[in-house]
């Protein structure tokens, strides 16, 4: 089987390419730019393109399938040649479905919490030595490739992204997986460049529910209004299981959860994390994992990559980095950290980085989302706004949108000056972004701040 990837350098695409290579497929690919870590990973497997750029000569009748990435354009010369030769063309999610047709498919959907739920489930199945195939949208600790494909695994765990599938397939990715078991963790308007209204965005999750296989199962967060509404209206031939935040208490080392009269000590904290854990637990139940076994194995789970990930810690100072960028996640993460460190001053820093977050019309959705922090900072780059071809925004506009109580900066230097001018004794620093504040090295910053503790 020979498979060619158009836009092999993408964060998702290169992982699928590596997984197929390891499965024994002959893999080739092309791209007009390939950055790290994709480049090094492809080179280590011997499947880095011989040259950078598109070339229709890469396509011939010996290719069994072409996998098309979102980075490519609809007029890509290799794509046009593949169409001319009638070679089957798949989007990334379509090919994952092809690889998992004979397996029980478990799909994790939601505007937020997908990676956390997926990583929790993978942690437990790994501890219990259950064989699974998987696809995760983020890099997790302990994995060198975030896609695994085999002939023998009975389960396929898929993180279900609602973004578009390919340049020629405008369906959301999670509409293509046809789950036997699905979960929706929460719905908060996102990707507004693709889904122009909240109603249109919510409708994608309704369609997702309709894609569940007959006699399948929907697990849903009953504490989310929109999700609960969907969960209560699924068809009669679909099983539905609601979940919610468990009873818990905060401890110095994390959390103690009470479930069915048993207590479980956990290293994770925050109501949203515990809520995600309950959803993951019910997914595990559909795989034959008892609730007791699941919660017991969760005692060693320390978190998903970049999701409330501890950067440095001392008796006086703790620093976290988190992927939070949507209003709902920003509020939940800030609240969780303040609840855990109620006797410390929490300083929360957030970068507006996504298309939605930088759009002037969307900014009011951030009103009061950082109120739980003792002090809040918001950063945006005018250059990124310009690059995304959005209407310019101002410091005053952002400040007003968040509620007027935040510090707003538009240069990385100002962010670092603010952080370095702060005395960090008995404080917590929370850095939240889907980017890096345009080049801040979190680990180095954490070490530098540790060295300044009096």
Buried (B, 14 or more C-beta within 10 A) or exposed (E): EEBBBBBBBBBBBBBBBBBBBBBEBBBBBBBEEBEEEBBEBBEEBEBBBEEEEBEBEBBEEEBEBBBBBBBBBEEBBBBEBBEEEEBBBBBBBBBBBEBBEEBBBBBBBBBBBBBBBBBBBBBBBEBBEBEBBBBBBBBBEEBEBBBBBBEEBEBBBBBBBBBBBBBBBEBBBBBBBBBBBBBBBBBBBBBBEBBEEBEEBBEBBEEBBEBBBEEBBBBBBBBBEBBBBBBEEBEEEBBBBBBBBBEBEBEEEBBBBEBEEEEBBBBBBBBBBBBBBBBBBBBBBBBEBEBEBBBBBBEEBEBBBBBBBEBBEEEEBBBBBBBBBBBBBBBBBBBBBBBBBEEBBBBBBBBBBBBBBBBBEBBEBBBEBBBBBEBBBBBBBBEBBEEEEBEEBEBEBBBBBBBEEBBBBBEBEBBBEBBEEBEBBEBBBBBBBBBBBBEBEBEEBBEBBBEEBE
